[in-house]
Amino acid sequence: MKIILLLGASALALGACASSPTALPSVEAQQATASATAPLIYTGYQNPFAEFQSRSPSEPRPWRAVNEEQSEAN
């Protein structure tokens, strides 16, 4: 426990002795559009659930028949 407190105190002391922090990078370039002359292509709205098929639970079936349906021979 004493080692953890010593490490924490030393980290705070070294942080206080450090020089002034560097400035953050400018975010204006990141927020600007890539090109004002580039063509804008609108793809339209695509419903993510358009091809959704509801699969409700079914009755239990004999395992041998299910295995034969799933086999590579069919």
Secondary structure by P-SEA (a helix, b strand, c coil): caaaaaaaaaaaaaaaacccccccccccccccccccccbbbbcccccccccbbbbcccccccaaaaaaaacccc
